């Protein structure tokens, strides 16, 4: 029988550095191999096609998002597989058909944990998961976004558009210096949302630059949000653990998110000072509406909730409109026949007196410029400002969700993307990938009713974007620009044009 010294020596011989490294490697690899085998051969979603790495780890579609190749990658996969549904993460299905929108994005649908993040003190309406909590918050924040309230703010929008056009004339049209329209469209969009939202333009148009690096911070922040969303299990683990406080987003951070938080706090702090000093405002903007909002119980809106909503306005409220107009110009310049026809319509309607001077009302453009409106809608269809994924979770308390004749398993994250559903050939025809504004006018506008029903540009159902009416109002202002300037593209540079 071996004595204790012999046993100890034998154990020690096994616990050398080489064996310990092998044990460490096994500790890492065995769970990973188990995960691969389970997700590929035993998971309820194993029947759905998808890229190998996408079906076994979230890192694959996180990389696609981070690398900004997500949408084209998915489109290519759909074309390659001919499948109506793709598995793009171990627990996520992506549906191509726009006819699935009412099934997935119904009134009581629950947003998935994709929207979860523990890095912020509170969450805005956009990331609220449950439909009841969403409805509660929407009653608080939606009133100032209503069409009737937005129409009252139209003179403010007009003021910003006219100031922008004056600047474009001075700096570019009169000098024939090329303009980076991508940047300048974003400048006017940010100044407009800050004027309507917070009571004062932030000065992007006046200074002709990214004031304080805010726009760069927004783009960085959106990028960070994308990574957080795709890797939510890991992010939840980090933020709820003992070291969670280290990952909280604070004004002290040196990156773009910290800069955004500082801008937000500055805006809210200035308004609080005005209120405390008893200063009256001549008009009510979005921020003032948040201060005056009352819950059904008669309580004011929580300050942390207000901070969350203001942050969303900074993140998404302006960048989407700027992107939309820049895409519209690119599309219309690339279609000479449509450009000429649009110009003829605008000139004719201005000459008839049906458009106000110096800048038309949005309602006038919508009524009297059908081809221009169809050009805007067609560009938004092909280039939705927020073309991301918007996952919902299939829950046990909902009726069975049936897509392509199959019942989607409970717990599945299921999503569509506006970039894909807005190009659905079953709805828009075989030329769905082409810019063809006339599709919105065919059959006396009857086809447009179907297009509108399945349009995902601004979200869907009860979760549709609150700022949709304001964004569309801004886009209805640009006939004045295309009437003032004949726009030429500079092929060597993306988004650079001559006026």
Residue pairs with C-beta under 8 A, 6 or more apart in sequence:
2 10
35 56
35 57
35 90
36 56
39 46
39 55
39 56
39 90
40 46
40 52
40 55
40 56
43 90
44 409
44 411
44 412
45 55
45 87
45 90
45 91
45 93
45 409
45 412
46 55
47 406
48 83
48 85
48 86
48 87
48 93
49 81
49 83
49 86
49 87
50 77
50 86
50 87
50 88
51 60
51 77
51 88
53 59
53 60
54 60
54 61
54 87
54 88
54 89
55 87
55 89
55 90
56 90
57 89
57 90
58 89
58 90
58 230
58 231
58 233
58 234
59 231
60 88
60 89
61 70
61 88
61 89
61 92
61 230
62 227
62 230
62 231
64 70
64 73
64 74
65 226
65 227
65 230
66 223
66 226
66 227
70 388
70 389
71 387
71 417
71 419
71 420
74 86
74 88
74 94
74 417
74 420
75 419
75 420
75 423
77 86
78 86
78 96
78 420
84 95
84 96
84 97
84 403
84 404
85 93
85 94
85 95
85 96
85 403
85 404
85 406
86 93
86 94
86 96
87 93
87 94
88 94
89 230
89 413
91 411
91 412
91 413
92 389
92 391
92 412
92 413
92 414
92 415
93 403
93 408
93 412
93 413
93 414
93 415
94 389
94 415
94 416
94 417
94 420
95 104
95 403
95 414
95 415
95 416
96 416
96 420
96 421
96 424
97 404
97 421
97 424
97 426
98 416
98 421
98 422
98 424
98 426
98 427
98 454
98 455
98 456
99 424
99 426
99 427
99 454
100 403
100 416
100 421
101 416
101 421
101 454
101 456
101 460
101 461
102 460
102 461
103 401
103 402
103 403
104 392
104 401
104 403
104 414
104 415
104 416
105 390
105 392
105 416
105 459
105 460
105 461
105 463
106 461
107 131
107 461
107 462
108 131
108 398
109 131
109 392
109 398
109 461
110 129
110 130
110 131
110 392
110 393
110 395
110 398
111 127
111 128
111 129
111 130
111 390
111 391
111 392
111 393
111 463
112 129
112 391
112 392
112 393
112 413
112 415
113 129
113 232
113 233
113 236
113 393
113 413
114 229
114 230
114 232
114 389
114 391
114 413
114 415
115 123
115 126
115 127
115 128
115 129
115 229
115 391
116 127
116 129
116 232
116 235
116 236
117 123
117 127
117 225
117 228
117 229
117 232
117 235
117 239
118 235
118 236
118 238
118 239
118 240
118 244
118 247
119 228
119 235
119 239
119 247
119 248
119 249
120 248
120 249
120 308
120 311
121 248
121 304
121 307
121 308
122 302
122 304
122 305
122 307
122 308
123 308
124 305
124 308
124 309
124 311
124 312
125 134
125 137
125 138
125 141
125 309
125 312
125 466
126 312
126 316
128 134
128 137
129 393
131 462
134 462
134 463
135 462
136 295
136 296
137 305
138 462
138 466
139 296
140 290
140 293
140 294
140 295
140 301
140 305
141 289
141 290
141 293
141 301
141 309
141 466
142 466
143 149
143 289
143 293
144 284
144 285
144 286
144 289
145 286
145 466
145 467
145 469
145 470
146 469
147 469
150 469
150 470
150 473
151 363
151 473
153 196
153 285
153 470
154 361
154 362
154 473
156 192
156 195
156 196
157 192
157 195
157 196
157 470
157 473
157 474
157 477
158 359
158 477
159 195
160 188
160 191
160 192
160 195
160 201
160 205
161 188
161 192
161 359
161 474
161 477
161 478
161 480
161 481
162 358
162 359
163 191
163 205
163 206
164 184
164 187
164 188
164 191
164 205
165 480
165 481
165 484
167 205
167 206
167 208
168 179
168 184
168 481
168 485
168 499
169 484
169 499
171 177
171 179
171 208
172 178
172 179
172 498
172 499
173 484
173 485
173 499
176 498
178 490
178 493
178 496
178 497
178 498
179 496
179 497
179 498
179 499
180 493
180 495
180 496
181 326
181 329
181 495
181 496
181 497
182 322
182 326
182 494
182 495
183 210
183 215
183 495
184 205
185 321
185 322
185 323
185 325
185 326
185 329
186 204
186 215
186 318
186 319
186 322
186 323
186 326
187 204
187 205
187 208
187 210
187 215
187 322
188 204
188 205
188 322
189 318
189 319
189 320
189 321
189 322
189 325
189 474
190 202
190 204
190 214
190 215
190 318
190 319
190 322
191 201
191 202
191 203
191 204
191 205
192 201
192 318
192 321
192 474
193 313
193 317
193 318
193 321
193 470
194 200
194 201
194 202
194 318
195 201
196 285
196 286
196 470
197 285
197 286
197 287
197 310
197 313
197 317
198 267
198 271
198 285
198 286
198 287
198 310
199 271
199 281
199 283
199 285
199 287
199 288
202 211
202 214
203 211
204 210
204 211
204 215
210 216
212 259
212 263
213 256
213 259
214 259
214 260
214 263
214 314
215 319
216 256
217 256
217 257
217 259
217 260
217 263
218 256
218 260
218 314
218 315
218 318
218 319
219 256
219 319
220 255
220 256
220 257
221 256
221 257
221 260
221 315
222 315
222 316
222 319
224 255
224 256
224 257
225 315
226 388
228 235
235 247
238 244
238 247
239 247
239 248
249 257
249 258
249 261
250 258
250 261
251 258
251 261
251 262
251 265
252 258
253 261
260 311
260 314
260 315
261 311
263 314
264 307
264 310
264 311
264 314
265 307
267 287
267 310
268 287
268 303
268 306
268 307
268 310
271 287
271 288
271 291
274 281
275 291
281 288
284 292
286 313
287 310
290 301
290 306
290 309
290 310
291 300
291 301
291 306
293 300
293 301
294 300
294 301
295 301
313 467
316 386
316 467
317 467
319 385
320 385
320 386
320 467
320 471
321 385
321 471
321 474
321 475
323 383
323 385
324 379
324 380
324 383
324 385
324 471
324 475
325 474
325 475
325 478
326 495
327 379
327 380
327 382
327 383
327 385
328 375
328 376
328 379
328 380
328 475
328 478
329 487
329 497
330 489
330 495
331 375
331 378
331 379
331 382
331 383
331 435
332 338
332 339
332 342
332 375
332 379
332 482
333 339
333 487
333 488
333 489
333 497
334 435
334 489
335 435
338 375
338 435
338 437
341 371
342 371
342 372
342 375
342 482
343 482
343 483
345 369
345 370
345 371
345 372
346 355
346 369
346 372
346 479
346 482
346 483
347 483
349 355
349 368
349 369
350 357
350 360
350 479
350 483
352 368
354 364
354 367
354 368
355 361
355 364
355 365
355 368
355 369
355 479
356 364
358 480
359 477
359 480
360 476
360 477
360 479
360 480
362 472
362 473
362 476
362 477
365 372
365 373
365 476
365 477
365 479
366 373
366 476
369 479
370 441
371 437
371 441
372 479
373 440
373 476
374 437
374 438
374 439
374 440
374 441
374 448
375 437
376 475
376 476
377 437
377 440
377 448
377 451
378 435
378 436
378 437
378 439
378 440
379 435
380 457
381 422
381 423
381 428
381 451
381 455
381 457
382 422
382 423
382 433
382 435
384 418
384 419
384 422
384 456
384 457
385 457
385 471
386 418
386 465
387 417
387 418
387 419
388 417
389 415
389 416
389 417
390 415
390 416
390 417
390 459
391 413
391 414
391 415
392 413
392 414
392 415
393 411
393 412
393 413
393 414
394 401
394 408
394 409
394 410
394 411
394 412
394 413
394 414
395 410
396 410
400 407
400 408
401 407
401 408
401 414
402 408
403 414
408 414
416 456
417 456
418 456
418 457
421 454
421 456
422 428
422 455
422 456
422 457
423 432
423 433
424 432
424 454
425 432
427 450
427 451
427 454
428 439
428 451
429 439
439 447
439 451
440 447
440 448
440 451
441 448
458 464
458 465
458 468
458 471
459 465
465 471
485 499
486 499
487 497
487 498
487 499
488 497
488 498
489 496
489 497
490 496
490 497
490 498
